[in-house]
Amino acid sequence: MKKQSFILWISSIVIVFVISYINTITSDNYPITGTIGVEGKKVSYRFEKVYYGNGEYYFSVRSDFPDLTGKYFFKPKDDSVWTLRELVKDKFLLTGVLPKQKPEVILQYYAELIFNNKSINIPDNRIVQITYYGEIPIVVNLLQFFFLYGGLILAIRTGLESFNNNLKTKKFAVMFLIIFLTLNVLINPLYLSYKYGFINHSVPPIERLFSLSEILILLLWIITAIVLFNRPKFKYTSLSSAVITLIIFLLFS
């Protein structure tokens, strides 16, 4: 029995990890990265689409080509005038700096690399759009991470308990509700207040303090718990809710 329980816990962790990875790489906010060849030398770049911080945003282009130089262009999303600056060269790195902005401001930017009287725009002749957010204290970040992903793992584990004769399904469901209620009521409002720059600046609208996906998941498991305690003969209730939890996480987070 202990071996089976251990396997179910490991399975829960693996499922959440895989789903989280898929969610990350398919997100609109996933950074643009690439590697191109310039005169037989490798040039690598990474352009972020989201920046958390209260200062300037730095991006770099790494190259083995010693004579490579460049410049970059940026502007607010709704502006029509581009600002041009030179990329700063330091050995193998070309670095650009975007000025600090208020939370939720969107800038557009791209770079132009110059070599042997030729030029090429990166990334891949596209314009990158980056959204600024406020800096989130590491403690708040860690709490949000552990309560969110710890809760998701417990939700999946509760669902997989269907394959263990539902011995601890009710117990796991209550534990999940405690974790996700804490996440939604205490941690997320603080996390989102920092993210959107409300701290020490303004009183946030109540709807900006909650995450839609996590509210939906919490409501789903409140209903699930009611069914579990009142209709215990429904063997796969928690498993169905676990599957729906993953779908909500993929679609709304």
C-alpha atoms as one frame of an Amber mdcrd trajectory, in Angstrom:
protein
   0.000   0.000   0.000   2.835   2.394   0.838   4.491   1.605  -2.474   1.276
   2.344  -4.369   0.815   5.614  -2.477   4.399   6.626  -3.265   3.852   5.893
  -6.969   0.693   8.013  -6.970   2.540  10.945  -5.352   5.365  10.716  -7.899
   2.803  10.497 -10.707   1.079  13.647  -9.398   4.347  15.574  -9.348   5.288
  14.424 -12.853   1.849  15.306 -14.273   1.931  18.826 -12.782   5.513  19.333
 -13.979   4.665  18.278 -17.543   1.478  20.363 -17.674   3.306  23.389 -16.245
   6.088  22.998 -18.800   3.593  22.776 -21.667   1.762  25.805 -20.292   5.024
  27.773 -20.120   6.345  27.034 -23.601   2.963  27.623 -25.262   2.329  30.879
 -23.399   2.206  34.167 -25.299   4.717  35.453 -22.750   7.376  32.844 -23.548
  10.600  34.652 -24.522  11.840  34.663 -28.092  15.200  32.927 -28.382  17.281
  31.950 -31.359  20.670  31.315 -32.872  21.787  32.504 -36.304  25.013  32.264
 -38.281  26.992  35.382 -39.180  30.065  34.855 -41.369  30.318  31.312 -40.055
  30.066  32.433 -36.417  27.224  31.747 -33.992  25.009  34.577 -32.729  22.514
  33.839 -29.927  19.803  36.087 -28.540  16.953  36.139 -26.034  14.183  38.737
 -26.018  11.835  38.700 -23.034   8.132  39.461 -23.363   7.566  40.081 -19.642
   9.743  41.974 -17.181   9.269  42.059 -13.407  11.188  44.889 -11.761  11.346
  48.556 -10.897  14.417  49.375 -12.976  15.714  49.146 -16.511  15.476  45.981
 -18.583  18.714  44.639 -20.058  18.894  42.244 -22.985  21.968  40.761 -24.627
  23.145  39.262 -27.886  26.069  36.854 -27.629  28.382  36.337 -30.592  31.712
  34.726 -31.474  32.076  37.226 -34.327  34.554  39.886 -33.115  33.540  42.655
 -35.520  29.811  42.428 -34.881  28.121  45.676 -33.790  24.513  46.766 -33.680
  21.755  49.052 -32.575  18.278  48.624 -31.191  14.945  50.381 -31.509  12.105
  50.734 -29.027   8.885  52.665 -28.491   5.675  52.537 -26.436   3.111  50.258
 -28.039   0.722  53.074 -29.006   3.455  55.469 -30.162   4.671  55.854 -33.735
   8.154  57.244 -33.056  11.016  54.793 -32.547  13.970  55.575 -30.289  17.349
  54.363 -31.578  20.326  53.450 -29.402  23.611  51.652 -29.970  24.157  48.190
 -28.530  27.035  48.328 -26.050  29.838  45.903 -26.929  31.739  44.058 -24.193
  33.900  41.203 -25.536  31.381  38.627 -26.775  28.248  40.471 -25.665  26.157
  43.211 -27.221  23.817  44.710 -24.625  20.758  46.913 -24.941  18.849  48.732
 -22.213  15.154  49.576 -22.174  14.185  52.369 -19.755  12.185  51.622 -16.632
   8.420  51.891 -16.933   5.344  51.779 -14.740   3.632  48.409 -14.297   1.505
  47.287 -17.263   3.252  49.611 -19.711   4.030  47.843 -22.999   7.097  48.581
 -25.108   7.984  47.254 -28.537  11.601  46.597 -29.477  13.991  44.861 -31.847
  17.686  44.944 -32.726  19.725  45.385 -35.882  23.096  43.646 -36.145  25.777
  45.128 -38.400  28.747  43.302 -39.916  30.882  43.883 -43.059  28.544  46.615
 -44.325  25.610  44.236 -43.985  22.764  44.215 -41.488  20.178  41.809 -40.149
  17.228  42.434 -37.845  16.596  40.165 -34.894  14.601  38.379 -33.758  13.926
  37.078 -37.271  12.755  40.473 -38.600  10.045  40.641 -35.925   9.039  43.239
 -33.353   8.982  42.014 -29.759   6.406  43.289 -27.299   7.406  43.406 -23.626
   5.068  44.124 -20.701   6.449  45.638 -17.512   5.263  44.532 -14.075   6.248
  45.565 -10.580   8.988  43.821  -8.639   7.656  41.049  -6.415   9.539  40.293
  -3.157  11.177  36.875  -3.193   9.216  35.718  -0.125   5.893  36.544  -1.796
   7.085  34.860  -5.001   8.043  31.699  -3.149   4.778  31.573  -1.218   2.763
  31.989  -4.401   4.804  29.298  -6.139   4.586  26.701  -3.357   0.894  27.237
  -2.609  -0.067  27.180  -6.309   1.971  24.178  -7.405   1.680  22.395  -4.078
  -2.073  22.779  -4.394  -2.083  21.492  -7.963  -0.033  18.449  -6.979  -2.448
  17.743  -4.127  -5.436  18.156  -6.482  -4.002  15.585  -8.891  -3.070  13.304
  -5.997  -6.652  13.523  -4.730  -7.894  12.506  -8.156  -5.460   9.588  -8.398
  -6.694   8.333  -5.026  -9.576   6.913  -7.075  -7.144   4.123  -7.999  -6.487
   3.500  -4.307 -10.128   2.816  -3.364 -10.587   6.462  -2.293  -9.099   5.720
   1.119  -7.918   9.298   1.693  -9.872  11.227  -0.911 -11.879  13.294   1.577
  -8.793  14.080   3.656  -6.818  15.190   0.592  -9.744  17.266  -0.685  -9.986
  19.182   2.616  -6.228  19.746   2.646  -6.409  21.067  -0.925  -9.240  23.467
  -0.047  -7.215  24.862   2.871  -4.193  25.433   0.615  -6.116  27.002  -2.261
  -8.314  29.102   0.002  -5.151  30.515   1.585  -3.703  31.119  -1.881  -6.770
  32.989  -3.113  -7.603  34.971   0.020  -4.171  35.851   1.409  -1.312  35.254
  -1.010  -2.672  36.163  -4.448  -4.000  39.603  -3.415  -0.541  40.495  -2.090
   1.238  38.956  -5.088  -0.987  40.775  -7.604  -0.738  44.060  -5.682   3.028
  43.991  -6.185   2.722  42.778  -9.773   0.416  45.615 -10.844   2.159  48.270
  -8.763  -0.657  48.972  -6.315   1.527  48.818  -3.185   2.003  52.343  -1.753
   0.425  53.866  -4.879  -3.291  53.234  -5.151  -6.226  51.208  -3.865  -6.719
  48.339  -6.320 -10.089  47.353  -7.773 -11.224  44.172  -6.043 -11.298  42.183
  -9.299  -7.573  42.862  -9.877  -6.645  41.010  -6.677  -7.725  37.556  -7.819
  -6.661  35.098 -10.505  -9.497  33.722 -12.623  -7.972  30.258 -13.036  -7.343
  29.798  -9.323 -10.807  31.056  -8.359 -12.374  28.595 -10.828 -10.279  25.731
  -9.474 -11.238  26.615  -5.897 -14.953  26.703  -6.777 -14.623  23.399  -8.624
 -13.151  21.685  -5.565 -15.693  23.179  -3.184 -18.365  21.497  -5.317 -16.241
  18.344  -5.466 -15.900  18.231  -1.673 -19.666  18.611  -1.253 -20.234  15.687
  -3.625 -17.557  13.568  -1.915 -19.102  14.023   1.518 -22.692  13.572   0.375
 -22.387  11.108  -2.520 -19.448   8.875  -1.573 -20.538   6.150  -3.989 -19.396
   8.273  -6.939 -15.977   6.649  -7.300 -14.428   8.905  -9.924 -15.654  12.306
  -8.744 -12.218  13.462  -7.599 -10.514  12.062 -10.704 -12.891  13.997 -12.950
 -12.227  17.167 -10.960  -8.471  16.617 -11.234  -8.737  16.432 -15.025 -10.896
  19.575 -15.135  -8.364  21.310 -12.861  -5.593  20.702 -15.402  -7.802  21.951
 -18.236  -8.621  25.168 -16.350  -4.945  25.675 -15.533  -3.964  25.263 -19.194
  -6.721  27.480 -20.581  -6.883  30.338 -18.077  -3.511  30.710 -16.358
